[in-house]
Amino acid sequence: MLYRQNVTEKEALPSTIQELTDATLLIIGAGGIGQEIAARAKPFGLIIIGSRRHPQELPNFDQVVGADEWRSLPPCKQRSIALFIDNLKRYQAGKPLRNVVDKEAGY
């Protein structure tokens, strides 16, 4: 098992390696930092969706949507977003984060 600080054995990541190709990465905030993240993630074959106040085509992004448009993405992407929001709340509360990799679901 792979352990991180503040992760209990029950919540630890399995030691299996998951393929990233065709998984979806949602970057909320496709500004300078978001674009750098996309540039580093793209070589791994990820489908990269960005969100920004004024959407425009950007290098390394497969799709860029408006600030609130990411909420209306297809269901598999909505599950990814729900996980992100849950982890954000857990982080703010000082709780361990949940980590899920499900290539078939796109996250």
N, C-alpha and C positions, 0 to 999 in steps of 0.2 A: 504494500500500500504506500501511496505517496502522501506525506503529511506536510501541512503548512502550520504556521503559528496560529493558534486559536481554532484549529479544526479538530474536532473529536474523531475518534476512530470510526464511529458510525457515519460521519459526514465526509470522510476522507475520499479522495479520488481513487478510482480503480487504477491499477498499474498498467492496464492495457493502453496501447497507443492507438489513437484515432486519426484517420486520414482527414486532412483539412480541405482537400480539393472539393469544390462545389458546396462547401458549407457557407453560410451567410454571416457576414459581419455587418452590424448596424453601428454606424458612428454618428452619435448625436452631437452635432457641432462640427461641421465639416470646414472649419476655418484652418488656420495654419497648422495647429497640432493635429487635428483630424486628418488633414491631407498628408502629413508625415506618417501617421499611423497607417493610412491607406497605402501609401507607397511601400511601406515595409511589409504589409500583409499581402499585397497583390501577388508577389512571386509564389506564394503558397497555394494559389489557385482558388482563393476565396471569392465569393460573390459579395461585392462591397456596396452597401447602400449608405448614403450620407444624408444627413438632415441639416438644413440651415435656413435661416430666416428668408433669404432670397435665393431660391434654388437656381443653379446653373450647372452646365456640364463641367466636370472637373476631371483631370487626369486621375487614373487609377480607381475611379468610382464607376460602377455599372449603372447606378441610378442615384440621383440626388433629388430629394423631395423637400417640400416646405417644412417649416418648423413643427407643425402639428400633423402633417400628412402621414408621417410614419405610423400614426395610430390606426390608419385604415389599410395597412398592408395586408396581404393574404394571411390566413389563419396560422400557418406554420411560422411565419415571421412574427405574428402577434404573440405566440408562445415564447419566442426569444425575447421579445420586448417585456413580457410579463416577468420573465426570469431576471432581466436586467433591473426592472423597477423593484422587484422583491429584494435583489441583492443590494441595491442602493439603500433601501430602507433598513436592511440588516446591517449594512456598513455604518449608517448613521446611528444605529442603536448599539454599535459595538459588538454585534453578534457575528458568528462565523458565516462566511458566504457559501451559497450553494453553487456547485459547479456541475453542469450537465452538458454532455456532448451526445448529440443524436443526429448523425449525418442524414438519416432518412427524413427527419423532420426539418432539416436545414439549419440546425444550430448545434 
